Amino acid sequence: MSAAVIVGCSEYDDPEIADLDFAYEDAARAAVMLQTVAGVNPANIRTLRDQSDQTLLPTRTNLLRVMTSLGRELPQPPDMLYFFFSGHGFHSPEKDSDYFCSTTPTPHCSKKARSASK
């Protein structure tokens, strides 16, 4: 059994992070591809993307909630868990860590966005 969490983040609340044109569509296409090519049951796919219900917007809180609830809802752990993210992200050389930027501002993304825009 396979499962997937798909995130498409086109719109950002932080005015210093540019919105993206196609992340929303990327998420929709990824869901279709995982169903048709990888055979993931649509019931085992959770999608967070812009222009959704508040509980399905691509925020950090919603992502953590969806990943936790998916683990609880599945009858057994998946053999394969796909994670797809379309949106802004960055690498922090100081921490040697990578970050996804969600719709809502986070200290990592906002700080990086301000540095990159100067």
Order of alpha helices (4+ residues) and beta strands (2+ residues): beta-alpha-beta-alpha-beta-beta-beta-alpha
